[in-house]
Amino acid sequence: MIPSVKDELKKIVDIVPHDDLITLGNSNGPDFEGKHTTVENVVKGLQRANVLHVACHGVQDRNDPLKSGLVLAGGKMLTVEEIMKLNLPNAHTAILSACHTASNDAAVPDESINLASALLYAGFSSILGTMWPMSDCDGPMIAEEVYTALFNSREKNPPGVHDILMLWVQQNLEDWYQRCRLGQEGTETGLPAEIETFLRTFTFEVSLCDIKDPGRRLYLLSLPEIIDGIARKLRAQGAPVYRWATFVHIGV
């Protein structure tokens, strides 16, 4: 096991409510040793997960990107090719605390086949990835920063610019949508069917930010801000550029 992974996982367990954690295999609690982190158990867990945290070795195969992957229990690999075959309806956010998870081949810079893009294809919409090897010592700090932001209440974390903007979009788009309702027989609006469907989907997804737990919902949408905060913190500590510049956001 990578030296700092256990500390990284303990950070997550300390912050994330127990009922929100998914245990793998036959483990009764957090699997700090990775014994149950098999390819089969991970794939099963992904079907239920909203948030994925990866803390292991990431391998990039420049000759065959589809063979790139994550090294799991027993040295078995969960490859990009296998991930792209998954359909993950509950997926939202993925934190890839591993090496080369968002690497591209310099020979074909316009093509992007890597772990991050594979998860995007499988259903995740917001992903933290790495463009080259990350420092093991940064893993626990990343976990603490990310999950403190994702799971803290609004009282502890005042709304940021992104949160305010999302609420404005929600309120104004829904108001505009209601003004478009013409009450024609058999239809709810006079808009083309394609636009009607898009607006319904978009307003529903935005309104998710304001239901039950506004703090958690809104912070799930602000991963780019969290990554920016991680980079700023590492820079303030005097970390060399290769340590903080490796982290990128993929998705929305």
C-alpha positions in Angstrom: 0.0 0.0 0.0 1.2 3.5 -0.7 2.5 5.0 2.6 0.0 7.9 3.0 -3.1 6.2 1.7 -4.2 5.0 5.2 -4.0 8.5 6.5 -5.9 9.8 3.5 -8.7 7.3 4.0 -8.9 8.1 7.7 -9.3 11.8 6.9 -12.4 10.8 4.8 -13.8 8.5 7.5 -13.4 11.3 10.0 -15.3 13.8 7.9 -17.9 11.9 5.9 -21.0 10.6 7.8 -20.8 6.9 8.4 -24.1 6.2 6.7 -22.8 7.9 3.5 -19.9 5.5 3.2 -20.0 2.4 1.0 -18.1 -0.6 2.3 -16.7 -3.1 -0.2 -17.0 -6.9 -0.1 -17.5 -8.4 3.4 -15.8 -5.6 5.3 -17.9 -4.3 8.2 -16.2 -0.9 8.1 -13.6 1.1 6.3 -11.1 -1.2 4.5 -7.8 0.6 5.4 -5.7 -2.3 4.1 -7.3 -2.5 0.7 -8.0 -6.2 1.1 -11.6 -5.9 -0.3 -10.8 -3.4 -3.0 -11.0 -5.9 -5.8 -12.1 -5.1 -9.3 -15.4 -6.9 -8.8 -16.2 -5.1 -5.5 -15.3 -1.7 -6.9 -17.5 -2.1 -9.9 -20.4 -3.2 -7.7 -19.8 -0.2 -5.4 -19.7 2.2 -8.3 -23.3 1.3 -9.2 -24.5 2.9 -6.0 -21.9 5.7 -5.5 -22.5 9.4 -5.9 -18.9 10.2 -5.0 -15.9 8.1 -5.8 -12.5 8.6 -4.1 -9.5 6.8 -5.6 -6.3 6.4 -3.6 -4.0 3.9 -5.3 -1.5 3.6 -8.1 -2.6 4.9 -11.5 -1.0 3.5 -14.6 -0.8 5.1 -18.0 -0.2 3.0 -21.1 0.9 5.4 -23.8 0.9 2.7 -26.5 -2.6 1.5 -25.7 -4.6 4.1 -23.5 -7.5 1.7 -23.1 -5.1 -0.5 -21.0 -4.4 2.3 -18.6 -6.0 1.9 -15.3 -6.1 1.7 -11.5 -4.1 -0.9 -9.6 -6.4 -2.6 -7.1 -6.2 -5.5 -4.6 -3.9 -8.3 -5.7 -2.3 -6.2 -8.3 -5.4 -6.5 -10.6 -6.2 -3.6 -12.9 -9.5 -1.8 -13.5 -8.8 -0.5 -17.0 -10.1 2.5 -18.9 -11.6 0.0 -21.3 -13.6 -1.7 -18.5 -14.7 1.6 -17.0 -16.0 2.9 -20.4 -18.4 -0.1 -20.5 -20.0 0.8 -17.2 -23.3 2.7 -16.9 -23.3 4.6 -13.6 -26.7 6.4 -13.1 -25.9 7.6 -9.6 -22.4 9.0 -10.4 -21.5 12.6 -9.8 -18.1 13.5 -8.4 -14.8 11.5 -8.6 -11.6 12.4 -6.7 -8.7 10.6 -8.5 -5.9 10.8 -5.9 -3.6 8.7 -8.1 -0.9 9.3 -10.7 -1.6 10.0 -14.4 -5.4 10.0 -14.1 -5.9 12.8 -16.6 -2.7 12.4 -18.7 -2.7 12.8 -22.4 -0.2 11.5 -25.0 2.0 14.3 -26.2 2.0 12.7 -29.7 -1.8 13.1 -30.0 -2.7 16.1 -27.8 -6.1 16.4 -29.5 -7.2 13.0 -28.2 -8.0 12.4 -24.6 -8.4 8.8 -23.5 -7.5 8.5 -19.8 -9.1 7.5 -16.5 -10.8 10.8 -16.0 -12.4 10.9 -19.4 -13.4 7.2 -19.0 -15.3 8.0 -15.8 -16.9 11.0 -17.5 -18.0 8.7 -20.3 -19.4 6.2 -17.7 -21.5 8.9 -16.0 -19.5 11.1 -13.6 -19.9 14.8 -14.3 -17.2 16.4 -12.1 -13.7 14.9 -11.7 -10.4 15.8 -10.0 -7.6 14.3 -12.0 -3.8 14.5 -12.3 -1.7 15.2 -15.4 1.4 13.5 -14.0 2.6 11.7 -10.9 1.3 13.3 -7.7 3.1 13.4 -4.4 1.9 10.8 -1.9 2.2 13.3 1.0 -0.5 15.5 -0.6 -3.2 12.8 -0.5 -4.4 13.4 3.1 -4.5 17.2 2.6 -6.5 16.8 -0.6 -9.0 14.5 1.1 -9.4 16.9 4.0 -9.9 19.9 1.8 -12.3 18.2 -0.6 -14.6 16.5 1.9 -14.6 19.3 4.4 -16.0 21.5 1.6 -18.4 18.8 0.3 -19.9 17.8 3.7 -19.7 20.9 5.8 -22.9 22.8 6.5 -23.7 26.2 5.1 -23.3 27.8 8.5 -19.6 26.7 8.5 -19.1 27.5 4.8 -20.7 30.8 3.7 -21.9 30.6 0.1 -19.3 31.4 -2.6 -19.7 33.2 -5.8 -20.5 29.9 -7.6 -23.3 29.2 -5.1 -24.9 32.6 -5.5 -24.7 32.3 -9.3 -26.4 28.9 -9.3 -29.2 30.2 -7.1 -29.7 33.2 -9.4 -29.8 30.9 -12.5 -32.3 28.6 -10.7 -34.7 31.5 -9.7 -34.5 33.4 -13.0 -34.6 30.4 -15.4 -37.6 29.0 -13.6 -39.4 32.4 -13.7 -38.7 32.7 -17.4 -39.8 29.2 -18.0 -43.1 29.9 -16.3 -43.7 33.0 -18.4 -43.3 30.8 -21.5 -46.3 28.6 -20.5 -49.1 29.4 -23.1 -51.5 26.8 -21.9 -52.2 25.4 -25.4 -54.3 22.3 -25.3 -52.2 19.1 -25.1 -49.0 21.0 -24.4 -47.6 23.0 -21.5 -45.7 25.6 -23.5 -45.6 26.9 -27.0 -41.9 25.9 -27.2 -40.5 23.3 -29.6 -40.4 19.8 -28.0 -36.5 19.8 -27.9 -36.3 23.1 -26.1 -39.2 22.0 -23.7 -37.3 18.8 -22.8 -34.0 20.7 -22.3 -35.6 23.3 -20.0 -37.3 20.7 -18.0 -34.1 18.8 -17.5 -32.0 21.8 -16.8 -34.4 23.5 -14.3 -34.8 20.2 -12.5 -31.0 19.6 -12.2 -30.4 23.1 -11.0 -33.2 22.9 -8.5 -31.5 19.9 -6.9 -29.1 22.4 -5.4 -31.8 23.8 -3.2 -33.5 20.7 -1.8 -33.0 19.1 1.6 -29.4 20.1 2.2 -28.4 23.3 0.3 -24.9 23.3 1.6 -24.0 19.8 0.5 -25.8 20.0 -2.8 -24.3 23.3 -3.8 -20.8 22.3 -2.8 -21.0 19.2 -5.0 -21.1 21.6 -7.9 -18.0 23.6 -6.9 -15.2 21.2 -7.3 -13.2 23.6 -9.5 -13.1 26.1 -6.6 -11.9 23.4 -4.2 -9.1 22.4 -6.6 -8.1 26.0 -6.9 -8.0 26.2 -3.1 -5.8 23.2 -2.9 -3.3 24.7 -5.4 -3.3 28.0 -3.5 -2.6 26.2 -0.2 0.3 24.2 -1.6 1.8 27.3 -3.2 1.5 29.2 0.1 3.4 26.3 1.7 6.2 26.7 -0.8 5.5 23.5 -2.7 7.2 23.3 -6.1 5.0 23.8 -9.2 4.9 20.2 -10.2 3.1 19.3 -7.0 0.1 21.7 -7.3 -0.1 22.1 -11.1 -0.8 18.4 -11.7 -4.4 18.8 -10.4 -7.1 19.6 -13.0 -10.9 19.6 -13.2 -12.6 17.5 -15.8 -16.4 18.0 -16.5 -18.8 20.6 -15.2 
